């Protein structure tokens, strides 16, 4: 193992331990408690960004992640849990893990929702043992949320909407996210 690989491994391990030990409210929630958090997240999203209600109605399914906790110092990680809803009924629970590397420092928490705009995109997500976010996802910001229109939804099979950010993380990174089905 080279020195760089040891540093990367140690940095990733430290980030994972820091996230695992923080009181981010994502551990040990159980199904009913997770559903309650998802309901609150959905209601906040719809009330704060009304355009997302129409987006959810057009979507074949929505994955709500009520709380993602992210920290980084050169190497970073994020973790959270949520629920996949089809016709506003929970069908599965998921965890999201994100790893970053680059020039970064800080910590933040946020919520996000993935809107599956095609039946194929939803099917691919549900059939996969672990699904990695990729370039075919369109990211929407809270500024777009109030007026998500045809140009946002016409061609994107999956739209990720990030909202409710608190904290501060600065830098430029390369990142990858993985979603995995879990039992709450």
C-alpha positions in Angstrom: 0.0 0.0 0.0 1.5 3.3 -1.0 1.6 6.3 1.3 -1.1 8.1 -0.8 -3.4 5.0 -0.6 -2.9 4.8 3.2 -3.7 8.5 3.6 -6.9 8.1 1.4 -7.9 5.0 3.4 -7.2 6.6 6.8 -9.0 9.8 5.8 -12.0 7.9 4.5 -12.1 5.8 7.7 -11.9 8.9 9.9 -14.7 10.6 7.9 -16.9 7.5 8.2 -16.3 7.2 11.9 -17.1 10.9 12.4 -20.4 10.5 10.5 -21.3 7.3 12.2 -20.8 8.9 15.6 -22.7 12.1 15.1 -26.2 12.7 16.3 -27.7 13.1 12.8 -30.9 11.2 13.6 -30.5 8.7 10.8 -29.7 5.6 12.8 -32.1 3.1 14.3 -35.3 4.8 13.1 -37.5 1.9 12.2 -40.2 2.0 9.5 -42.9 4.1 11.3 -40.4 6.6 12.5 -38.7 6.9 9.1 -42.1 7.3 7.4 -42.9 10.1 9.8 -39.7 11.9 8.9 -40.4 11.4 5.2 -43.9 12.8 5.6 -42.4 15.9 7.3 -39.8 16.3 4.6 -42.3 15.9 1.8 -44.7 18.4 3.5 -41.8 20.9 3.9 -40.7 20.5 0.3 -44.2 21.0 -1.1 -45.0 24.0 1.1 -41.7 25.7 0.6 -41.3 24.9 -3.1 -44.8 24.5 -4.6 -43.5 23.4 -8.0 -42.3 20.2 -6.5 -45.8 19.0 -5.8 -46.6 19.0 -9.5 -43.2 17.3 -10.2 -44.1 14.5 -7.7 -47.5 14.0 -9.3 -45.8 13.5 -12.7 -43.1 11.2 -11.3 -43.4 7.4 -11.3 -41.8 7.4 -7.8 -40.0 9.7 -5.4 -37.1 8.8 -3.0 -37.2 11.2 -0.1 -34.0 11.5 2.0 -34.9 13.6 5.1 -31.4 14.1 6.4 -28.0 13.7 4.8 -25.0 14.5 7.0 -21.8 15.4 5.2 -18.3 16.2 6.4 -15.0 16.6 4.7 -11.4 17.6 5.1 -9.7 16.7 1.8 -11.6 13.5 1.9 -15.3 13.5 2.8 -18.3 11.3 3.3 -22.1 11.7 3.6 -24.8 9.4 4.9 -28.5 9.3 5.2 -31.7 7.2 5.1 -35.0 7.6 3.4 -38.0 6.0 1.7 -39.1 5.4 -1.8 -42.7 6.3 -2.4 -44.9 5.3 -5.3 -48.3 7.0 -5.4 -47.2 8.5 -2.0 -47.0 5.1 -0.4 -43.7 3.8 1.0 -42.5 0.7 -1.0 -38.9 0.5 0.2 -36.3 2.1 2.5 -32.9 3.2 1.3 -29.6 4.5 2.6 -27.4 6.9 0.6 -23.7 7.0 1.0 -21.5 9.6 -0.7 -17.8 9.8 -0.9 -15.8 12.9 -2.1 -12.2 13.7 -2.7 -10.6 17.0 -3.4 -10.1 20.4 -1.9 -12.8 20.7 0.8 -13.3 21.5 4.4 -16.5 21.7 6.5 -19.7 20.0 7.4 -23.3 20.3 6.4 -26.7 18.7 6.6 -29.4 18.7 4.0 -32.4 16.9 2.6 -32.9 15.7 -0.9 -35.5 14.0 -3.1 -35.0 12.0 -6.3 -37.9 12.3 -8.7 -38.1 9.3 -11.1 -39.6 10.8 -14.2 -39.7 7.6 -16.3 -40.9 4.1 -15.5 -37.6 2.8 -16.9 -35.6 4.9 -14.5 -37.7 3.8 -11.5 -37.4 0.2 -12.6 -33.6 0.4 -13.0 -33.4 1.9 -9.5 -35.5 -0.7 -7.9 -33.9 -3.7 -9.6 -30.3 -2.7 -8.8 -28.6 -4.1 -5.7 -26.9 -0.7 -5.3 -27.6 2.2 -7.6 -25.0 4.9 -8.2 -26.0 8.4 -9.1 -24.7 9.4 -12.5 -24.5 12.1 -15.1 -28.1 11.4 -16.2 -29.5 13.1 -13.1 -30.6 16.7 -13.4 -30.0 18.6 -10.2 -32.4 21.3 -9.2 -31.7 24.0 -6.7 -34.2 25.7 -4.3 -34.3 28.7 -6.6 -35.7 26.5 -9.4 -38.1 24.7 -7.0 -40.9 27.2 -7.1 -41.0 27.2 -10.8 -39.9 23.8 -12.0 -41.2 23.7 -15.5 -41.1 21.8 -18.8 -37.5 22.5 -19.5 -36.5 20.9 -16.2 -38.6 17.7 -16.6 -38.9 17.1 -20.3 -35.7 15.1 -20.9 -34.3 14.1 -17.4 -35.2 10.6 -16.3 -34.2 11.4 -12.7 -34.3 14.8 -11.0 -32.5 15.4 -7.7 -33.7 18.3 -5.6 -31.5 19.3 -2.7 -33.0 21.6 -0.1 -32.9 22.5 3.6 -29.1 23.0 3.8 -27.5 24.0 7.0 -23.8 24.2 7.8 -21.0 25.1 5.4 -18.7 23.0 3.2 -16.3 24.7 0.9 -14.2 23.3 -2.0 -14.1 21.5 -5.3 -14.4 17.8 -5.3 -15.1 14.6 -7.3 -18.0 12.7 -5.8 -19.9 9.5 -6.1 -23.2 8.5 -4.4 -24.7 5.1 -3.9 -28.2 4.2 -2.9 -28.8 0.8 -1.3 -32.1 -0.9 -0.2 -32.2 -1.4 3.6 -34.5 -2.8 6.3 -35.2 0.0 8.7 
